[in-house]
């Protein structure tokens, strides 16, 4: 059996497939980003899941695609966690950009992630090419959950948020300066904390204020993380993640002046990963799973 996972800082989706590609179970854990979480917390989050614990000795292959896995040290640490837990499995850990490509396309294209963080790559049909090294939520991550979270908090404190929106914002979150500063500067995982505020935009009825800040974020992302690829004019631009799903109309409007073509918009990459494995892996290498 093969266990697939698509993980970010906020959550991680898991799917176990049997040897024929049928789904044995789907489950979810909290985020497993090895670049921001300590090893002990990663272990705790995996071991607390009943489905994973029940099948951990039966799994033969674990393929994990996650945020924070694009550099050797955190990827190796997470792999070690999995090796200790899935004792009979062959483990492979790759960055979430790989899963985004699998979920979006098998043809050349630009693939973009809009989640807790954001990223982009050019896929030439065989290999992934990055134009910019990601420097994380403090310096980059345009149009991501933490980007919009920061924007909401700043606008609230600078009183740029419309009064009726601010009133609803106050009902949903603890906006005391002490609480915000403690979460940002003393507690772990400030990127996930910031991203939690973005839910306010996408679970509320859209208004002019929300439209404006989403548009500005998407435009900044397109200018910095899409137009940096010279191939962008000639191939589709695909988007992965809930923010992309809820902002499809704004994405299409943002790329139109640059004569870019929007390709697939996929809310949950794990669904596309299943199709990829059924068509490309299980069908061709049944003995591996």
C-alpha positions in Angstrom: 0.0 0.0 0.0 1.1 3.5 -0.8 0.5 6.5 1.5 0.3 9.9 -0.1 0.4 13.2 1.8 0.2 16.9 0.8 1.2 19.0 3.8 1.5 22.7 4.6 2.0 24.6 7.8 -1.7 24.6 8.7 -2.9 21.1 7.7 -1.8 17.9 6.0 -4.0 15.7 3.9 -3.3 11.9 3.8 -4.6 9.2 1.5 -3.8 5.5 1.6 -4.1 3.6 -1.7 -4.1 -0.1 -2.1 -2.3 -2.0 -4.8 -5.1 -1.3 -7.3 -5.3 2.4 -6.6 -8.4 2.2 -4.5 -8.7 4.5 -1.5 -8.4 2.7 1.8 -8.8 5.9 3.9 -8.5 9.7 3.8 -7.4 11.6 6.9 -6.0 14.9 8.0 -3.4 16.0 10.6 -2.3 19.4 11.6 0.5 21.0 9.6 3.9 19.2 9.2 6.2 21.9 7.9 9.7 20.8 9.1 11.1 24.2 8.4 9.0 25.8 11.2 8.0 22.9 13.6 10.2 21.1 16.0 10.8 17.3 15.5 8.9 16.5 18.7 5.8 18.3 17.5 5.9 16.6 14.1 6.1 13.2 15.9 3.2 14.1 18.2 1.0 15.2 15.3 1.6 12.0 13.4 1.2 9.6 16.3 -2.0 11.3 17.4 -3.8 10.2 14.2 -5.7 7.0 14.6 -5.8 6.0 11.0 -2.1 6.5 10.5 -1.4 4.6 13.7 -3.6 1.7 12.7 -1.9 1.2 9.3 1.6 2.3 10.1 3.1 -1.3 9.9 1.2 -2.1 6.7 2.3 0.8 4.6 5.0 0.0 2.0 5.6 3.4 0.5 5.2 6.9 1.9 5.4 9.8 -0.5 5.2 13.1 1.3 5.0 16.5 -0.5 5.1 19.4 1.8 5.9 23.0 2.5 9.4 23.5 4.0 10.7 20.4 2.3 12.6 22.1 -0.5 15.9 22.3 1.4 17.9 19.3 2.6 18.0 19.7 6.3 14.3 20.0 7.2 13.4 17.4 4.5 15.9 14.9 6.1 14.5 15.6 9.6 11.0 14.9 8.5 12.1 11.8 6.6 13.7 10.5 9.9 10.4 11.1 11.7 8.5 9.0 9.1 11.2 6.2 9.1 10.7 5.9 12.9 6.9 5.7 12.6 6.4 3.8 9.3 9.0 1.1 10.0 8.3 -1.1 7.0 8.0 1.7 4.4 10.2 3.2 1.7 10.1 7.0 2.5 10.3 9.9 0.0 10.0 13.5 1.0 9.7 16.3 -1.6 8.6 19.9 -1.6 5.0 20.8 -2.1 5.7 22.3 -5.5 6.1 18.8 -6.9 2.7 17.9 -5.7 1.2 21.1 -7.2 2.6 20.1 -10.6 1.2 16.6 -10.3 -2.2 18.0 -9.4 -2.2 20.7 -12.1 -0.8 19.3 -15.3 1.3 16.8 -17.3 2.2 19.4 -19.9 4.5 22.4 -19.7 3.1 25.3 -17.7 3.6 27.7 -14.8 2.3 26.2 -11.6 1.5 28.5 -8.6 0.6 27.7 -5.0 -1.6 30.1 -3.0 -2.0 28.6 0.5 -0.6 29.5 3.9 2.4 30.5 1.9 2.9 31.0 -1.8 5.3 29.9 -4.5 5.6 29.2 -8.2 7.6 27.2 -10.7 7.9 26.5 -14.4 7.3 22.9 -15.4 8.8 22.0 -18.8 7.0 18.6 -19.0 9.8 16.8 -17.3 11.5 19.0 -14.7 10.6 21.8 -12.3 12.4 25.1 -12.6 12.3 27.8 -9.8 12.9 31.4 -10.8 13.2 32.7 -7.2 14.3 31.1 -4.0 11.4 31.5 -1.5 12.4 33.6 1.6 9.2 32.9 3.5 6.4 34.8 5.1 8.4 37.9 6.3 9.8 38.9 2.9 7.7 37.1 0.3 4.6 34.9 0.1 2.5 37.4 -1.9 -1.2 36.6 -2.0 -0.9 33.9 0.6 -2.9 33.3 3.8 -0.2 35.0 5.9 0.1 37.9 3.4 -3.7 38.6 3.7 -3.6 38.1 7.5 -0.9 40.7 7.9 -2.9 43.1 5.6 -6.0 42.7 7.7 -4.3 43.4 11.0 -2.4 46.4 9.7 -5.6 47.8 8.1 -7.5 47.3 11.4 -4.9 49.1 13.4 -4.3 51.9 10.9 -8.1 52.3 10.7 -8.1 51.7 7.0 -10.7 48.9 7.4 -14.3 50.0 6.9 -16.1 50.3 10.2 -18.7 47.6 9.5 -16.0 45.2 8.5 -13.9 46.1 11.5 -16.8 45.4 13.8 -17.2 41.9 12.4 -13.4 41.4 12.5 -13.4 42.2 16.3 -16.1 39.6 16.9 -14.1 36.8 15.2 -10.6 37.4 16.6 -8.7 38.5 19.7 -7.2 41.8 18.4 -5.6 43.1 21.5 -2.1 44.3 20.8 -0.7 42.1 23.6 -2.2 39.0 22.1 -1.0 39.8 18.6 2.5 40.6 19.6 2.8 37.5 21.8 1.7 35.3 18.9 4.0 36.9 16.4 7.1 37.4 18.5 7.0 34.9 21.3 5.0 31.9 20.2 6.0 29.4 17.5 4.7 29.4 14.0 3.7 33.0 13.4 3.1 32.3 9.7 0.2 29.9 10.6 -1.1 32.4 13.1 -1.2 35.2 10.5 -2.8 32.9 7.9 -5.7 32.1 10.4 -6.9 35.7 9.9 -7.2 35.3 6.1 -10.2 33.0 6.7 -12.2 36.1 7.6 -11.9 37.3 4.0 -12.9 34.1 2.3 -15.7 33.0 4.7 -17.4 36.4 4.7 -19.6 37.9 2.0 -17.3 39.7 -0.5 -17.4 43.4 -0.4 -15.4 46.3 -2.0 -12.8 46.2 0.7 -12.2 42.5 0.4 -12.1 42.7 -3.4 -9.5 45.5 -3.2 -7.1 43.7 -1.0 -7.4 40.4 -2.8 -6.9 42.1 -6.1 -3.8 43.9 -4.9 -2.3 40.7 -3.5 -3.0 38.7 -6.6 -1.6 41.4 -8.8 1.6 41.6 -6.7 1.9 37.8 -7.0 1.5 37.8 -10.8 4.1 40.6 -11.2 6.7 39.0 -8.9 6.1 35.2 -9.2 4.6 34.6 -12.6 6.1 37.3 -15.0 9.5 36.3 -13.7 9.2 33.3 -16.1 9.8 34.2 -19.7 7.7 31.1 -20.7 4.6 32.6 -19.0 3.5 34.2 -22.3 3.4 30.8 -24.1 2.1 28.3 -21.6 -0.9 28.0 -19.2 -0.6 29.4 -15.7 -2.1 27.0 -13.2 -3.1 27.8 -9.6 -3.3 25.5 -6.6 -5.0 26.1 -3.2 -8.1 27.4 -1.5 -7.2 31.1 -2.0 -6.9 30.5 -5.7 -10.2 28.6 -5.7 -12.1 31.4 -4.0 -10.4 34.1 -6.1 -10.7 32.7 -9.6 -12.5 35.7 -11.0 -9.8 38.1 -9.6 -7.0 35.9 -10.9 -8.5 35.9 -14.4 -8.8 39.7 -14.3 -5.3 40.1 -12.9 -3.6 38.1 -15.7 -5.7 39.5 -18.6 -3.6 42.7 -19.1 -0.5 40.6 -19.5 -2.1 38.3 -22.1 -1.6 35.2 -19.9 -3.7 32.1 -20.1 -5.2 30.7 -16.9 -5.0 26.9 -16.8 -6.4 24.6 -14.1 -7.4 26.0 -10.7 -7.3 23.2 -8.1 -8.5 23.7 -4.6 -7.1 20.5 -3.0 -4.0 19.1 -4.7 -4.3 15.8 -3.0 -7.1 14.9 -5.5 -4.9 15.5 -8.4 -2.1 13.5 -6.8 -4.4 10.5 -6.6 -5.0 10.6 -10.3 -1.3 11.0 -11.0 -0.4 8.0 -9.0 -3.2 5.8 -10.5 -2.2 6.7 -14.0 1.6 7.1 -13.8 2.8 5.0 -10.9 0.4 2.2 -9.9 -0.5 1.3 -13.5 3.2 1.1 -14.6 4.8 -0.2 -11.4 2.3 -2.4 -9.5 5.0 -4.2 -7.7 6.1 -1.0 -6.0 2.9 -0.6 -4.1 
